[in-house]
Amino acid sequence: MDFELIGRDARSSARAGKLTTDHGDIETPIFMPVGTAGTVKAVHQRELKNDIQAQIILGNTYHLYLRPGTGILEAAGGLHRFNGWDKPILTDSGGYQVYSLSARRKLTEEGVTFQSHIDGSRHKFTPERVMEIQRSIGADIIMAFDECTPYPCDYQYADKSLTITNHWLDRCFNHLETVPPLYGHKQSLFPIVQGSTFRDLRIKSAEYVASKGADGNAIGGLSVGEPHEIMYEMTELVCGILPQDKPRYLMGVGTPANILESIALGIDMFDCVMPTRNGRNGMLFTSEGIINIKNEKWKDDFSPIDENGLIFVDSQYSKAYLRHLFAAKEMLGSMVASLHNLGFYLWLVKEARKHIIAGDFSIWKDQMVPKLANRR
């Protein structure tokens, strides 16, 4: 995998780049729609490719391991062939899902034993097993197995967790060398910076991750309940340590305003379930702020979803019609809202890229952020 820097912002750490994989190029900054179980909820592959021009999507090791299982994926020829997506794919290692199943798992230095949320069956993830599973899935970018610490947590817990995460990272790299790719394309392993909200632990983790010389690096353990100011502080600290010539991925972030502020700190890649999850619940992101389309105020508003002419779905869908779909509990409402939100996120990072290259990103960002947080 190759990463080329195309441009930088003079007043911030924002940068524009191009990430090259065997399944195609990715222009950064980029937002990656989340397809946890091999599909982006309520959105067709054709719409991802043609309507909103997604360049990369995510799958999740935990969920794909449980269902459909690695046997099915290998028989299909990997996730790309199984779901028909011929562009890049990134897989999360399952560490976050194991974190979220705290009542169903037992963590040791060896790995994590957990119960399936589907049928209660017991399974064990070790760094070695997670690498094998991600070989079976066949994503272009795969993530190291880590522990995501909760917020808040005490220093002793975060320190012990980081020691385990670093040990697991070594085991991931070592084992990956013994398990070749299955489908004829390269897979790049990204380490994950942890350390909770403690500056010295974040520095320690970022330095250790940087020393691995990986194709790219990720920042985890943020956007788990901490104030945005702390998230930005930790992100800026880590970006100052991670290599300048490698892509940086901030995991699980976030709102449109979070994304622009994090781009300014030097982040290149983002993912979040917010566009689709919130869309299915009637929350729409627009260039003038956030809309709850279920509110009665929109029942006779026949203007487009985004009044500034940003159209990511068929222009016939007015606010009034979309509200009607939600009121009638029609599936099309969730589909339109999800696709609109994903289209808006992808438009936002494309605009950020344009302004970085043009040299006025900081000015544009400072104008956009207040509008994006406005609730209409």
C-alpha positions, -999 to +999 in steps of 0.1 A: +000+000+000+012+035-009+003+069+006+011+101-012+006+136+003-009+159-023-014+191-003-013+207+032-031+235+049-009+264+059-029+273+091-035+238+105-022+202+102-048+193+076-035+174+046-048+159+014-035+126+001-040+095-020-039+060-006-033+033-031-045-003-026-048-033-049-085-026-051-082+010-060-072+045-049-086+064-019-085+102-018-080+115+017-095+129+039-120+101+035-151+089+054-157+052+053-193+039+055-197+012+080-208-022+067-205-042+099-219-075+087-207-071+051-234-046+041-241-009+048-275-009+064-304+001+042-281+011+013-276-008-019-240-014-033-250+004-065-260+035-046-227+034-026-207+033-059-227+054-082-249+078-062-225+089-034-192+074-048-179+057-017-143+048-021-140+023+007-163+005+032-158-013+065-166-048+076-162-061+112-142-092+121-163-101+151-196-100+133-183-117+101-166-144+121-199-152+138-221-149+107-217-160+079-184-175+092-149-178+077-158-210+059-185-193+038-162-163+032-133-185+020-156-206-002-169-173-018-134-161-024-133-134+004-156-106+014-151-087-019-166-115-039-191-124-013-208-090-012-199-078-047-179-048-036-148-044-058-133-014-041-111-013-010-124-027+023-112-022+059-120-046+087-120-037+124-104-064+144-134-069+167-116-053+197-143-027+201-171-053+200-154-073+226-151-041+247-188-034+243-196-070+254-179-065+288-206-085+306-201-115+282-163-117+281-132-125+300-099-108+291-065-122+299-030-115+285-036-145+262-067-131+246-105-127+251-131-154+257-166-142+250-201-153+244-218-147+210-246-121+211-264-143+186-267-176+203-246-175+235-219-198+222-184-193+236-155-183+215-119-171+220-101-143+202-063-141+204-041-118+183-031-148+162-067-160+156-079-125+147-051-122+121-062-156+106-099-144+105-089-112+087-069-132+062-101-152+056-122-121+052-096-106+028-099-068+035-073-045+021-067-028+054-068-049+086-066-038+122-045-051+151-063-067+180-064-044+209-084-036+240-105-005+239-105+010+274-138+025+287-142+061+297-137+070+324-111+045+336-084+048+362-047+052+353-037+017+366-063+000+344-053+020+313-016+013+319-022-024+322-045-024+292-018-006+271+008-032+281-015-059+268-024-040+237+013-035+228+020-072+235-009-082+213+004-059+185+037-077+185+019-110+182-003-097+154+028-087+133+046-119+140+017-142+132+007-123+100+041-132+085+033-169+089-002-167+074-001-156+037-029-137+020-055-160+004-069-140-025-039-126-044-040-090-030-020-073-003-034-067+031-019-038+052-020-041+090-027-009+110-017-007+147-040+011+171-029+038+195-046+034+230-039+049+264-073+063+273-072+101+281-038+100+299-012+120+280+019+100+290+001+067+281-009+081+247+026+093+240+040+059+250+015+041+228+020+064+198+058+061+200+055+023+201+030+022+172+052+045+152+082+023+157+065-005+139+068+012+105+033+001+094+016+011+062-008+033+083-018+038+119-050+042+138-061+060+169-086+041+191-102+045+225-117+079+217-153+089+210-163+066+239-180+092+260-152+117+268-157+154+261-149+165+226-122+188+240-103+158+254-108+139+222-092+167+202-064+171+228-055+134+226-058+134+188-035+164+184-010+149+208-009+115+189-008+131+154+023+150+165+041+116+171+027+093+143+047+094+110+038+123+087+041+101+056+015+075+066-023+077+068-039+083+102-072+067+110-094+081+139-117+052+147-154+057+153-156+095+148-180+111+146-203+141+140-196+163+109-181+190+132-159+163+149-146+153+114-137+188+103-119+196+136-100+163+134-090+169+098-075+201+111-054+181+136-040+158+109-064+129+106-069+113+071-095+085+076-128+083+095-157+059+101-188+061+122-222+044+123-238+078+130-249+087+094-269+054+089-280+049+125-292+084+130-307+084+095-328+053+103-342+073+133-350+104+112-320+126+119-306+142+088-273+161+084-273+191+061-251+220+052-272+243+073-274+220+104-293+190+118-329+181+110-352+158+129-374+150+099-401+135+122-410+169+135-444+183+125-428+215+112-417+196+080-451+182+071-458+208+044-422+218+036-417+208+000-382+221-003-353+197-009-337+179+020-306+202+017-316+237+008-282+245-007-287+222-036-267+192-023-286+163-037-274+128-028-307+110-035-334+115-061-344+152-061-381+143-058-377+136-021-388+167-003-387+172+035-425+168+035-424+135+016-396+121+037-415+130+069-445+112+055-424+081+049-413+080+085-448+087+098-461+059+077-433+036+088-423+030+052-388+013+048-380+038+020-377+066+047-348+049+064-332+041+030-334+077+018-323+092+051-293+068+054-282+074+018-286+112+022-265+112+054-237+091+039-237+113+008-234+144+030-205+130+050-187+121+018-194+155+003-180+171+035-147+153+033-144+159-005-150+196+002-124+196+029-099+181+005-107+208-021-101+235+004-069+220+017-055+219-018-068+254-025-051+266+007-082+280+025-093+250+046-090+267+080-112+296+069-138+273+054-138+250+084-143+278+108-173+289+088-188+254+085-185+241+120-210+264+137-236+257+109-231+219+111-239+218+148-270+240+144-303+221+152-330+233+129 
